[in-house]
Amino acid sequence: MGSLQHCCCQLPKMGDTWAQLPWPGPPHPAMLLISLLLVSGLMPSEAGSSCPVLCTCRNQVVDCSSQRLFSVPPDLPMDTRNLSLAHNRIAAVPPGYLTCYMELRVLDLRNNSLIELPPGLFLHAKRLAHLDLSYNNLSHVPADMFQEAHGLVRIDLSHNPWLRRVHPQAFQGLVQLRDLDLSFGGLAFLSLEALEGLPGLVTLQIGGNPWVCGCTMEPLLKWLRNRIQRCTADSQLAECRGPPEVEGAPLFSLTEESFKACHLTLSLDDYLFIAFVGFVVSIASVATNFLLGITANCCHRWSKASEEEEI
């Protein structure tokens, strides 16, 4: 198809030119009916599509929430800015679903059955600012999940109990992101790289996850401690589930002293001493086994000799 041509119509001037126009005759009944339907909003206008079944549409807000939908509704109005699909049973979103909705600002997909989102879903949603994916069954956040959605200000990924992994580049390019909610998932580890590229981050929720506060978590916790004044975090809800020595400890209570063992280094003398001790232990083990063997053999001979004397 070729490119769309924009046509400009010039109205005739009032006066003689207007008087010379032919009389169109009485209006056709069908044209009157179409005009009335357009005015009443029962027919789609030239700028967009009709409102989907089971949804309500008003002032660029499309509300399809709590309708027990198993799939996303097709053919939304083209000028949709706020789309709510919350509290349904949607398990998948088809690729390219948001391609035509350039004005979309808010997308609410909370409380559904989503396991993953198709790559490039937000490729054309450049104005999307608020995204709610909470209360779903997402298992991971891949690197291309928010590709090109650079206008995102808030992302809610909370209450995804199967969420185990966030790719280090999952939030790459989201320089306007202010609020990120990763609470009440299944995260045991989060890479520092996933957060350090978010200069505008103000609120970070990470409580309710089974954090393993080992040596790999030290860079992230150090970064969070340095930003705690600028970034509000749910520090009271964030606790360590392991290792056993810090189980139940608040995540933000861990200091550099807590990770002191992670920085222990051994000198050459230490390695030589360990090798010497290992060698001595090996020799002692061999000697012990040798003595035990001799003792067992002697006992066996003595027992046999005693039995022969009794006979």
C-alpha positions as protocol buffer text, in pm:
chain_id: "A"
residue {
  index: 1
  type: MET
  ca { x: 0 y: 0 z: 0 }
}
residue {
  index: 2
  type: GLY
  ca { x: 122 y: 344 z: -76 }
}
residue {
  index: 3
  type: SER
  ca { x: 156 y: 621 z: 173 }
}
residue {
  index: 4
  type: LEU
  ca { x: -157 y: 792 z: 291 }
}
residue {
  index: 5
  type: GLN
  ca { x: -237 y: 1111 z: 106 }
}
residue {
  index: 6
  type: HIS
  ca { x: -371 y: 1403 z: 308 }
}
residue {
  index: 7
  type: CYS
  ca { x: -638 y: 1587 z: 110 }
}
residue {
  index: 8
  type: CYS
  ca { x: -725 y: 1950 z: 178 }
}
residue {
  index: 9
  type: CYS
  ca { x: -1072 y: 2070 z: 81 }
}
residue {
  index: 10
  type: GLN
  ca { x: -1131 y: 2440 z: 20 }
}
residue {
  index: 11
  type: LEU
  ca { x: -1482 y: 2558 z: 101 }
}
residue {
  index: 12
  type: PRO
  ca { x: -1639 y: 2800 z: -144 }
}
residue {
  index: 13
  type: LYS
  ca { x: -1664 y: 3160 z: -33 }
}
residue {
  index: 14
  type: MET
  ca { x: -1992 y: 3300 z: 84 }
}
residue {
  index: 15
  type: GLY
  ca { x: -2176 y: 3512 z: -167 }
}
residue {
  index: 16
  type: ASP
  ca { x: -2230 y: 3451 z: -534 }
}
residue {
  index: 17
  type: THR
  ca { x: -2022 y: 3132 z: -540 }
}
residue {
  index: 18
  type: TRP
  ca { x: -2228 y: 2976 z: -262 }
}
residue {
  index: 19
  type: ALA
  ca { x: -2549 y: 3074 z: -439 }
}
residue {
  index: 20
  type: GLN
  ca { x: -2435 y: 2901 z: -755 }
}
residue {
  index: 21
  type: LEU
  ca { x: -2397 y: 2561 z: -583 }
}
residue {
  index: 22
  type: PRO
  ca { x: -2661 y: 2305 z: -688 }
}
residue {
  index: 23
  type: TRP
  ca { x: -2932 y: 2214 z: -439 }
}
residue {
  index: 24
  type: PRO
  ca { x: -2842 y: 1866 z: -301 }
}
residue {
  index: 25
  type: GLY
  ca { x: -3202 y: 1774 z: -252 }
}
residue {
  index: 26
  type: PRO
  ca { x: -3360 y: 1629 z: 62 }
}
residue {
  index: 27
  type: PRO
  ca { x: -3126 y: 1424 z: 288 }
}
residue {
  index: 28
  type: HIS
  ca { x: -3136 y: 1047 z: 244 }
}
residue {
  index: 29
  type: PRO
  ca { x: -3285 y: 860 z: 547 }
}
residue {
  index: 30
  type: ALA
  ca { x: -2983 y: 628 z: 568 }
}
residue {
  index: 31
  type: MET
  ca { x: -2744 y: 923 z: 589 }
}
residue {
  index: 32
  type: LEU
  ca { x: -2953 y: 1075 z: 867 }
}
residue {
  index: 33
  type: LEU
  ca { x: -2938 y: 744 z: 1062 }
}
residue {
  index: 34
  type: ILE
  ca { x: -2561 y: 718 z: 1025 }
}
residue {
  index: 35
  type: SER
  ca { x: -2518 y: 1078 z: 1140 }
}
residue {
  index: 36
  type: LEU
  ca { x: -2731 y: 1015 z: 1448 }
}
residue {
  index: 37
  type: LEU
  ca { x: -2536 y: 698 z: 1535 }
}
residue {
  index: 38
  type: LEU
  ca { x: -2205 y: 880 z: 1503 }
}
residue {
  index: 39
  type: VAL
  ca { x: -2323 y: 1161 z: 1727 }
}
residue {
  index: 40
  type: SER
  ca { x: -2457 y: 919 z: 1990 }
}
residue {
  index: 41
  type: GLY
  ca { x: -2131 y: 718 z: 1990 }
}
residue {
  index: 42
  type: LEU
  ca { x: -2291 y: 389 z: 1887 }
}
residue {
  index: 43
  type: MET
  ca { x: -2077 y: 370 z: 1576 }
}
residue {
  index: 44
  type: PRO
  ca { x: -1697 y: 394 z: 1558 }
}
residue {
  index: 45
  type: SER
  ca { x: -1565 y: 728 z: 1452 }
}
residue {
  index: 46
  type: GLU
  ca { x: -1307 y: 780 z: 1182 }
}
residue {
  index: 47
  type: ALA
  ca { x: -1034 y: 818 z: 1444 }
}
residue {
  index: 48
  type: GLY
  ca { x: -1065 y: 477 z: 1608 }
}
residue {
  index: 49
  type: SER
  ca { x: -1241 y: 147 z: 1666 }
}
residue {
  index: 50
  type: SER
  ca { x: -1551 y: 60 z: 1862 }
}
residue {
  index: 51
  type: CYS
  ca { x: -1536 y: -32 z: 2228 }
}
residue {
  index: 52
  type: PRO
  ca { x: -1468 y: -406 z: 2282 }
}
residue {
  index: 53
  type: VAL
  ca { x: -1744 y: -627 z: 2418 }
}
residue {
  index: 54
  type: LEU
  ca { x: -1751 y: -645 z: 2802 }
}
residue {
  index: 55
  type: CYS
  ca { x: -1542 y: -327 z: 2823 }
}
residue {
  index: 56
  type: THR
  ca { x: -1631 y: 32 z: 2895 }
}
residue {
  index: 57
  type: CYS
  ca { x: -1469 y: 316 z: 2702 }
}
residue {
  index: 58
  type: ARG
  ca { x: -1472 y: 679 z: 2805 }
}
residue {
  index: 59
  type: ASN
  ca { x: -1231 y: 968 z: 2766 }
}
residue {
  index: 60
  type: GLN
  ca { x: -955 y: 746 z: 2619 }
}
residue {
  index: 61
  type: VAL
  ca { x: -988 y: 503 z: 2913 }
}
residue {
  index: 62
  type: VAL
  ca { x: -1070 y: 141 z: 2829 }
}
residue {
  index: 63
  type: ASP
  ca { x: -1173 y: -65 z: 3133 }
}
residue {
  index: 64
  type: CYS
  ca { x: -1197 y: -443 z: 3078 }
}
residue {
  index: 65
  type: SER
  ca { x: -1126 y: -540 z: 3438 }
}
residue {
  index: 66
  type: SER
  ca { x: -1303 y: -817 z: 3631 }
}
residue {
  index: 67
  type: GLN
  ca { x: -1470 y: -968 z: 3326 }
}
residue {
  index: 68
  type: ARG
  ca { x: -1326 y: -1323 z: 3352 }
}
residue {
  index: 69
  type: LEU
  ca { x: -1144 y: -1275 z: 3022 }
}
residue {
  index: 70
  type: PHE
  ca { x: -916 y: -1556 z: 2906 }
}
residue {
  index: 71
  type: SER
  ca { x: -760 y: -1346 z: 2629 }
}
residue {
  index: 72
  type: VAL
  ca { x: -698 y: -980 z: 2560 }
}
residue {
  index: 73
  type: PRO
  ca { x: -976 y: -797 z: 2374 }
}
residue {
  index: 74
  type: PRO
  ca { x: -899 y: -714 z: 2010 }
}
residue {
  index: 75
  type: ASP
  ca { x: -951 y: -386 z: 1828 }
}
residue {
  index: 76
  type: LEU
  ca { x: -925 y: -126 z: 2099 }
}
residue {
  index: 77
  type: PRO
  ca { x: -990 y: 239 z: 2020 }
}
residue {
  index: 78
  type: MET
  ca { x: -679 y: 375 z: 1851 }
}
residue {
  index: 79
  type: ASP
  ca { x: -648 y: 670 z: 2091 }
}
residue {
  index: 80
  type: THR
  ca { x: -654 y: 456 z: 2409 }
}
residue {
  index: 81
  type: ARG
  ca { x: -440 y: 608 z: 2685 }
}
residue {
  index: 82
  type: ASN
  ca { x: -540 y: 399 z: 2985 }
}
residue {
  index: 83
  type: LEU
  ca { x: -603 y: 25 z: 2944 }
}
residue {
  index: 84
  type: SER
  ca { x: -711 y: -190 z: 3239 }
}
residue {
  index: 85
  type: LEU
  ca { x: -717 y: -568 z: 3197 }
}
residue {
  index: 86
  type: ALA
  ca { x: -686 y: -635 z: 3569 }
}
residue {
  index: 87
  type: HIS
  ca { x: -855 y: -918 z: 3763 }
}
residue {
  index: 88
  type: ASN
  ca { x: -905 y: -1153 z: 3471 }
}
residue {
  index: 89
  type: ARG
  ca { x: -768 y: -1492 z: 3367 }
}
residue {
  index: 90
  type: ILE
  ca { x: -545 y: -1384 z: 3082 }
}
residue {
  index: 91
  type: ALA
  ca { x: -256 y: -1628 z: 3034 }
}
residue {
  index: 92
  type: ALA
  ca { x: -82 y: -1470 z: 2734 }
}
residue {
  index: 93
  type: VAL
  ca { x: -56 y: -1148 z: 2538 }
}
residue {
  index: 94
  type: PRO
  ca { x: -9 y: -1192 z: 2162 }
}
residue {
  index: 95
  type: PRO
  ca { x: 304 y: -1044 z: 1999 }
}
residue {
  index: 96
  type: GLY
  ca { x: 253 y: -697 z: 1861 }
}
residue {
  index: 97
  type: TYR
  ca { x: -64 y: -640 z: 2062 }
}
residue {
  index: 98
  type: LEU
  ca { x: 30 y: -281 z: 2150 }
}
residue {
  index: 99
  type: THR
  ca { x: 171 y: -185 z: 1811 }
}
residue {
  index: 100
  type: CYS
  ca { x: -119 y: 38 z: 1706 }
}
residue {
  index: 101
  type: TYR
  ca { x: -179 y: 215 z: 2037 }
}
residue {
  index: 102
  type: MET
  ca { x: 77 y: 493 z: 2027 }
}
residue {
  index: 103
  type: GLU
  ca { x: -105 y: 702 z: 2289 }
}
residue {
  index: 104
  type: LEU
  ca { x: -102 y: 434 z: 2560 }
}
residue {
  index: 105
  type: ARG
  ca { x: 17 y: 576 z: 2894 }
}
residue {
  index: 106
  type: VAL
  ca { x: -112 y: 325 z: 3153 }
}
residue {
  index: 107
  type: LEU
  ca { x: -135 y: -55 z: 3121 }
}
residue {
  index: 108
  type: ASP
  ca { x: -283 y: -254 z: 3409 }
}
residue {
  index: 109
  type: LEU
  ca { x: -240 y: -633 z: 3381 }
}
residue {
  index: 110
  type: ARG
  ca { x: -243 y: -719 z: 3751 }
}
residue {
  index: 111
  type: ASN
  ca { x: -407 y: -1030 z: 3892 }
}
residue {
  index: 112
  type: ASN
  ca { x: -399 y: -1246 z: 3580 }
}
residue {
  index: 113
  type: SER
  ca { x: -227 y: -1573 z: 3488 }
}
residue {
  index: 114
  type: LEU
  ca { x: 63 y: -1439 z: 3284 }
}
residue {
  index: 115
  type: ILE
  ca { x: 372 y: -1660 z: 3273 }
}
residue {
  index: 116
  type: GLU
  ca { x: 572 y: -1444 z: 3033 }
}
residue {
  index: 117
  type: LEU
  ca { x: 535 y: -1158 z: 2789 }
}
residue {
  index: 118
  type: PRO
  ca { x: 628 y: -1179 z: 2421 }
}
residue {
  index: 119
  type: PRO
  ca { x: 954 y: -1010 z: 2314 }
}
residue {
  index: 120
  type: GLY
  ca { x: 910 y: -661 z: 2179 }
}
residue {
  index: 121
  type: LEU
  ca { x: 563 y: -612 z: 2329 }
}
residue {
  index: 122
  type: PHE
  ca { x: 646 y: -252 z: 2425 }
}
residue {
  index: 123
  type: LEU
  ca { x: 848 y: -176 z: 2114 }
}
residue {
  index: 124
  type: HIS
  ca { x: 600 y: 88 z: 1996 }
}
residue {
  index: 125
  type: ALA
  ca { x: 467 y: 190 z: 2338 }
}
residue {
  index: 126
  type: LYS
  ca { x: 709 y: 479 z: 2368 }
}
residue {
  index: 127
  type: ARG
  ca { x: 468 y: 686 z: 2581 }
}
residue {
  index: 128
  type: LEU
  ca { x: 387 y: 411 z: 2830 }
}
residue {
  index: 129
  type: ALA
  ca { x: 455 y: 545 z: 3180 }
}
residue {
  index: 130
  type: HIS
  ca { x: 282 y: 308 z: 3425 }
}
residue {
  index: 131
  type: LEU
  ca { x: 292 y: -71 z: 3398 }
}
residue {
  index: 132
  type: ASP
  ca { x: 135 y: -306 z: 3653 }
}
residue {
  index: 133
  type: LEU
  ca { x: 221 y: -677 z: 3623 }
}
residue {
  index: 134
  type: SER
  ca { x: 164 y: -769 z: 3987 }
}
residue {
  index: 135
  type: TYR
  ca { x: -15 y: -1083 z: 4103 }
}
residue {
  index: 136
  type: ASN
  ca { x: 79 y: -1295 z: 3803 }
}
residue {
  index: 137
  type: ASN
  ca { x: 293 y: -1607 z: 3748 }
}
residue {
  index: 138
  type: LEU
  ca { x: 597 y: -1450 z: 3583 }
}
residue {
  index: 139
  type: SER
  ca { x: 909 y: -1661 z: 3632 }
}
residue {
  index: 140
  type: HIS
  ca { x: 1179 y: -1429 z: 3496 }
}
residue {
  index: 141
  type: VAL
  ca { x: 1236 y: -1081 z: 3360 }
}
residue {
  index: 142
  type: PRO
  ca { x: 1437 y: -1112 z: 3036 }
}
residue {
  index: 143
  type: ALA
  ca { x: 1669 y: -852 z: 2890 }
}
residue {
  index: 144
  type: ASP
  ca { x: 1429 y: -745 z: 2614 }
}
residue {
  index: 145
  type: MET
  ca { x: 1112 y: -726 z: 2823 }
}
residue {
  index: 146
  type: PHE
  ca { x: 1091 y: -345 z: 2835 }
}
residue {
  index: 147
  type: GLN
  ca { x: 1270 y: -279 z: 2507 }
}
residue {
  index: 148
  type: GLU
  ca { x: 1215 y: 77 z: 2378 }
}
residue {
  index: 149
  type: ALA
  ca { x: 972 y: 161 z: 2661 }
}
residue {
  index: 150
  type: HIS
  ca { x: 1199 y: 442 z: 2773 }
}
residue {
  index: 151
  type: GLY
  ca { x: 912 y: 651 z: 2910 }
}
residue {
  index: 152
  type: LEU
  ca { x: 829 y: 409 z: 3191 }
}
residue {
  index: 153
  type: VAL
  ca { x: 806 y: 581 z: 3530 }
}
residue {
  index: 154
  type: ARG
  ca { x: 661 y: 298 z: 3739 }
}
residue {
  index: 155
  type: ILE
  ca { x: 685 y: -82 z: 3709 }
}
residue {
  index: 156
  type: ASP
  ca { x: 506 y: -314 z: 3952 }
}
residue {
  index: 157
  type: LEU
  ca { x: 628 y: -676 z: 3944 }
}
residue {
  index: 158
  type: SER
  ca { x: 526 y: -759 z: 4299 }
}
residue {
  index: 159
  type: HIS
  ca { x: 350 y: -1077 z: 4413 }
}
residue {
  index: 160
  type: ASN
  ca { x: 486 y: -1297 z: 4137 }
}
residue {
  index: 161
  type: PRO
  ca { x: 573 y: -1598 z: 4356 }
}
residue {
  index: 162
  type: TRP
  ca { x: 757 y: -1783 z: 4077 }
}
residue {
  index: 163
  type: LEU
  ca { x: 979 y: -1487 z: 3985 }
}
residue {
  index: 164
  type: ARG
  ca { x: 1327 y: -1631 z: 4033 }
}
residue {
  index: 165
  type: ARG
  ca { x: 1549 y: -1431 z: 3799 }
}
residue {
  index: 166
  type: VAL
  ca { x: 1587 y: -1074 z: 3679 }
}
residue {
  index: 167
  type: HIS
  ca { x: 1829 y: -1036 z: 3389 }
}
residue {
  index: 168
  type: PRO
  ca { x: 2113 y: -789 z: 3459 }
}
residue {
  index: 169
  type: GLN
  ca { x: 1996 y: -582 z: 3160 }
}
residue {
  index: 170
  type: ALA
  ca { x: 1622 y: -614 z: 3225 }
}
residue {
  index: 171
  type: PHE
  ca { x: 1578 y: -242 z: 3299 }
}
residue {
  index: 172
  type: GLN
  ca { x: 1841 y: -111 z: 3061 }
}
residue {
  index: 173
  type: GLY
  ca { x: 1760 y: 230 z: 2918 }
}
residue {
  index: 174
  type: LEU
  ca { x: 1478 y: 312 z: 3162 }
}
residue {
  index: 175
  type: VAL
  ca { x: 1636 y: 638 z: 3276 }
}
residue {
  index: 176
  type: GLN
  ca { x: 1299 y: 787 z: 3378 }
}
residue {
  index: 177
  type: LEU
  ca { x: 1201 y: 497 z: 3603 }
}
residue {
  index: 178
  type: ARG
  ca { x: 1122 y: 623 z: 3954 }
}
residue {
  index: 179
  type: ASP
  ca { x: 927 y: 342 z: 4120 }
}
residue {
  index: 180
  type: LEU
  ca { x: 1018 y: -28 z: 4097 }
}
residue {
  index: 181
  type: ASP
  ca { x: 836 y: -294 z: 4297 }
}
residue {
  index: 182
  type: LEU
  ca { x: 994 y: -641 z: 4314 }
}
residue {
  index: 183
  type: SER
  ca { x: 846 y: -739 z: 4648 }
}
residue {
  index: 184
  type: PHE
  ca { x: 695 y: -1073 z: 4749 }
}
residue {
  index: 185
  type: GLY
  ca { x: 846 y: -1283 z: 4471 }
}
residue {
  index: 186
  type: GLY
  ca { x: 1090 y: -1571 z: 4467 }
}
residue {
  index: 187
  type: LEU
  ca { x: 1411 y: -1373 z: 4425 }
}
residue {
  index: 188
  type: ALA
  ca { x: 1716 y: -1501 z: 4611 }
}
residue {
  index: 189
  type: PHE
  ca { x: 1963 y: -1283 z: 4423 }
}
residue {
  index: 190
  type: LEU
  ca { x: 1957 y: -959 z: 4226 }
}
residue {
  index: 191
  type: SER
  ca { x: 2245 y: -834 z: 4017 }
}
residue {
  index: 192
  type: LEU
  ca { x: 2377 y: -486 z: 4087 }
}
residue {
  index: 193
  type: GLU
  ca { x: 2389 y: -429 z: 3711 }
}
residue {
  index: 194
  type: ALA
  ca { x: 2009 y: -452 z: 3698 }
}
residue {
  index: 195
  type: LEU
  ca { x: 1971 y: -140 z: 3916 }
}
residue {
  index: 196
  type: GLU
  ca { x: 2278 y: 78 z: 3876 }
}
residue {
  index: 197
  type: GLY
  ca { x: 2156 y: 200 z: 3536 }
}
residue {
  index: 198
  type: LEU
  ca { x: 1848 y: 363 z: 3692 }
}
residue {
  index: 199
  type: PRO
  ca { x: 1958 y: 715 z: 3787 }
}
residue {
  index: 200
  type: GLY
  ca { x: 1606 y: 837 z: 3863 }
}
residue {
  index: 201
  type: LEU
  ca { x: 1504 y: 554 z: 4095 }
}
residue {
  index: 202
  type: VAL
  ca { x: 1325 y: 691 z: 4402 }
}
residue {
  index: 203
  type: THR
  ca { x: 1130 y: 395 z: 4542 }
}
residue {
  index: 204
  type: LEU
  ca { x: 1249 y: 33 z: 4546 }
}
residue {
  index: 205
  type: GLN
  ca { x: 1043 y: -245 z: 4705 }
}
residue {
  index: 206
  type: ILE
  ca { x: 1227 y: -577 z: 4751 }
}
residue {
  index: 207
  type: GLY
  ca { x: 1079 y: -717 z: 5073 }
}
residue {
  index: 208
  type: GLY
  ca { x: 915 y: -1056 z: 5100 }
}
residue {
  index: 209
  type: ASN
  ca { x: 1174 y: -1238 z: 4887 }
}
residue {
  index: 210
  type: PRO
  ca { x: 1391 y: -1533 z: 5004 }
}
residue {
  index: 211
  type: TRP
  ca { x: 1720 y: -1343 z: 4981 }
}
residue {
  index: 212
  type: VAL
  ca { x: 2040 y: -1544 z: 5019 }
}
residue {
  index: 213
  type: CYS
  ca { x: 2278 y: -1294 z: 5176 }
}
residue {
  index: 214
  type: GLY
  ca { x: 2604 y: -1452 z: 5066 }
}
residue {
  index: 215
  type: CYS
  ca { x: 2912 y: -1294 z: 4916 }
}
residue {
  index: 216
  type: THR
  ca { x: 2739 y: -1240 z: 4580 }
}
residue {
  index: 217
  type: MET
  ca { x: 2491 y: -999 z: 4742 }
}
residue {
  index: 218
  type: GLU
  ca { x: 2754 y: -765 z: 4885 }
}
residue {
  index: 219
  type: PRO
  ca { x: 2784 y: -533 z: 4579 }
}
residue {
  index: 220
  type: LEU
  ca { x: 2406 y: -481 z: 4567 }
}
residue {
  index: 221
  type: LEU
  ca { x: 2373 y: -415 z: 4941 }
}
residue {
  index: 222
  type: LYS
  ca { x: 2664 y: -172 z: 4936 }
}
residue {
  index: 223
  type: TRP
  ca { x: 2500 y: 17 z: 4649 }
}
residue {
  index: 224
  type: LEU
  ca { x: 2167 y: 25 z: 4831 }
}
residue {
  index: 225
  type: ARG
  ca { x: 2323 y: 157 z: 5151 }
}
residue {
  index: 226
  type: ASN
  ca { x: 2480 y: 443 z: 4958 }
}
residue {
  index: 227
  type: ARG
  ca { x: 2144 y: 532 z: 4802 }
}
residue {
  index: 228
  type: ILE
  ca { x: 1922 y: 479 z: 5105 }
}
residue {
  index: 229
  type: GLN
  ca { x: 1888 y: 855 z: 5156 }
}
residue {
  index: 230
  type: ARG
  ca { x: 1768 y: 910 z: 4801 }
}
residue {
  index: 231
  type: CYS
  ca { x: 1583 y: 584 z: 4749 }
}
residue {
  index: 232
  type: THR
  ca { x: 1299 y: 474 z: 4975 }
}
residue {
  index: 233
  type: ALA
  ca { x: 1307 y: 100 z: 5035 }
}
residue {
  index: 234
  type: ASP
  ca { x: 1095 y: -141 z: 5237 }
}
residue {
  index: 235
  type: SER
  ca { x: 1384 y: -214 z: 5472 }
}
residue {
  index: 236
  type: GLN
  ca { x: 1167 y: -371 z: 5743 }
}
residue {
  index: 237
  type: LEU
  ca { x: 1026 y: -637 z: 5508 }
}
residue {
  index: 238
  type: ALA
  ca { x: 1355 y: -732 z: 5342 }
}
residue {
  index: 239
  type: GLU
  ca { x: 1512 y: -1021 z: 5533 }
}
residue {
  index: 240
  type: CYS
  ca { x: 1776 y: -1284 z: 5470 }
}
residue {
  index: 241
  type: ARG
  ca { x: 1669 y: -1648 z: 5432 }
}
residue {
  index: 242
  type: GLY
  ca { x: 2026 y: -1776 z: 5427 }
}
residue {
  index: 243
  type: PRO
  ca { x: 2298 y: -1865 z: 5496 }
}
residue {
  index: 244
  type: PRO
  ca { x: 2204 y: -1997 z: 5843 }
}
residue {
  index: 245
  type: GLU
  ca { x: 2426 y: -1752 z: 6033 }
}
residue {
  index: 246
  type: VAL
  ca { x: 2227 y: -1450 z: 5906 }
}
residue {
  index: 247
  type: GLU
  ca { x: 1884 y: -1610 z: 5863 }
}
residue {
  index: 248
  type: GLY
  ca { x: 1611 y: -1367 z: 5965 }
}
residue {
  index: 249
  type: ALA
  ca { x: 1845 y: -1067 z: 5973 }
}
residue {
  index: 250
  type: PRO
  ca { x: 1717 y: -749 z: 5805 }
}
residue {
  index: 251
  type: LEU
  ca { x: 1880 y: -712 z: 5467 }
}
residue {
  index: 252
  type: PHE
  ca { x: 1985 y: -353 z: 5528 }
}
residue {
  index: 253
  type: SER
  ca { x: 2136 y: -432 z: 5867 }
}
residue {
  index: 254
  type: LEU
  ca { x: 2429 y: -615 z: 5705 }
}
residue {
  index: 255
  type: THR
  ca { x: 2749 y: -412 z: 5703 }
}
residue {
  index: 256
  type: GLU
  ca { x: 3093 y: -456 z: 5554 }
}
residue {
  index: 257
  type: GLU
  ca { x: 3186 y: -650 z: 5867 }
}
residue {
  index: 258
  type: SER
  ca { x: 2917 y: -905 z: 5774 }
}
residue {
  index: 259
  type: PHE
  ca { x: 3104 y: -982 z: 5452 }
}
residue {
  index: 260
  type: LYS
  ca { x: 3452 y: -979 z: 5603 }
}
residue {
  index: 261
  type: ALA
  ca { x: 3499 y: -1348 z: 5535 }
}
residue {
  index: 262
  type: CYS
  ca { x: 3439 y: -1282 z: 5164 }
}
residue {
  index: 263
  type: HIS
  ca { x: 3762 y: -1081 z: 5145 }
}
residue {
  index: 264
  type: LEU
  ca { x: 3998 y: -1317 z: 5325 }
}
residue {
  index: 265
  type: THR
  ca { x: 4308 y: -1385 z: 5117 }
}
residue {
  index: 266
  type: LEU
  ca { x: 4584 y: -1638 z: 5183 }
}
residue {
  index: 267
  type: SER
  ca { x: 4958 y: -1563 z: 5149 }
}
residue {
  index: 268
  type: LEU
  ca { x: 5220 y: -1801 z: 5009 }
}
residue {
  index: 269
  type: ASP
  ca { x: 5321 y: -1897 z: 5364 }
}
residue {
  index: 270
  type: ASP
  ca { x: 4958 y: -1986 z: 5438 }
}
residue {
  index: 271
  type: TYR
  ca { x: 4938 y: -2213 z: 5135 }
}
residue {
  index: 272
  type: LEU
  ca { x: 5272 y: -2379 z: 5227 }
}
residue {
  index: 273
  type: PHE
  ca { x: 5155 y: -2435 z: 5583 }
}
residue {
  index: 274
  type: ILE
  ca { x: 4827 y: -2588 z: 5461 }
}
residue {
  index: 275
  type: ALA
  ca { x: 5018 y: -2813 z: 5222 }
}
residue {
  index: 276
  type: PHE
  ca { x: 5257 y: -2919 z: 5500 }
}
residue {
  index: 277
  type: VAL
  ca { x: 4970 y: -2994 z: 5738 }
}
residue {
  index: 278
  type: GLY
  ca { x: 4798 y: -3195 z: 5468 }
}
residue {
  index: 279
  type: PHE
  ca { x: 5115 y: -3393 z: 5403 }
}
residue {
  index: 280
  type: VAL
  ca { x: 5164 y: -3465 z: 5775 }
}
residue {
  index: 281
  type: VAL
  ca { x: 4803 y: -3573 z: 5813 }
}
residue {
  index: 282
  type: SER
  ca { x: 4837 y: -3805 z: 5513 }
}
residue {
  index: 283
  type: ILE
  ca { x: 5153 y: -3965 z: 5656 }
}
residue {
  index: 284
  type: ALA
  ca { x: 4990 y: -4002 z: 5995 }
}
residue {
  index: 285
  type: SER
  ca { x: 4686 y: -4161 z: 5833 }
}
residue {
  index: 286
  type: VAL
  ca { x: 4903 y: -4412 z: 5645 }
}
residue {
  index: 287
  type: ALA
  ca { x: 5101 y: -4495 z: 5960 }
}
residue {
  index: 288
  type: THR
  ca { x: 4783 y: -4537 z: 6163 }
}
residue {
  index: 289
  type: ASN
  ca { x: 4634 y: -4770 z: 5905 }
}
residue {
  index: 290
  type: PHE
  ca { x: 4960 y: -4969 z: 5899 }
}
residue {
  index: 291
  type: LEU
  ca { x: 4964 y: -5009 z: 6279 }
}
residue {
  index: 292
  type: LEU
  ca { x: 4599 y: -5106 z: 6283 }
}
residue {
  index: 293
  type: GLY
  ca { x: 4667 y: -5370 z: 6018 }
}
residue {
  index: 294
  type: ILE
  ca { x: 4958 y: -5517 z: 6217 }
}
residue {
  index: 295
  type: THR
  ca { x: 4751 y: -5516 z: 6536 }
}
residue {
  index: 296
  type: ALA
  ca { x: 4461 y: -5689 z: 6366 }
}
residue {
  index: 297
  type: ASN
  ca { x: 4693 y: -5953 z: 6221 }
}
residue {
  index: 298
  type: CYS
  ca { x: 4857 y: -6021 z: 6558 }
}
residue {
  index: 299
  type: CYS
  ca { x: 4517 y: -6055 z: 6727 }
}
residue {
  index: 300
  type: HIS
  ca { x: 4405 y: -6299 z: 6461 }
}
residue {
  index: 301
  type: ARG
  ca { x: 4718 y: -6515 z: 6507 }
}
residue {
  index: 302
  type: TRP
  ca { x: 4689 y: -6506 z: 6886 }
}
residue {
  index: 303
  type: SER
  ca { x: 4325 y: -6610 z: 6869 }
}
residue {
  index: 304
  type: LYS
  ca { x: 4406 y: -6897 z: 6634 }
}
residue {
  index: 305
  type: ALA
  ca { x: 4696 y: -7017 z: 6856 }
}
residue {
  index: 306
  type: SER
  ca { x: 4468 y: -7014 z: 7163 }
}
residue {
  index: 307
  type: GLU
  ca { x: 4211 y: -7230 z: 6986 }
}
residue {
  index: 308
  type: GLU
  ca { x: 4480 y: -7489 z: 6890 }
}
residue {
  index: 309
  type: GLU
  ca { x: 4606 y: -7513 z: 7253 }
}
residue {
  index: 310
  type: GLU
  ca { x: 4255 y: -7579 z: 7378 }
}
residue {
  index: 311
  type: ILE
  ca { x: 4214 y: -7862 z: 7132 }
}
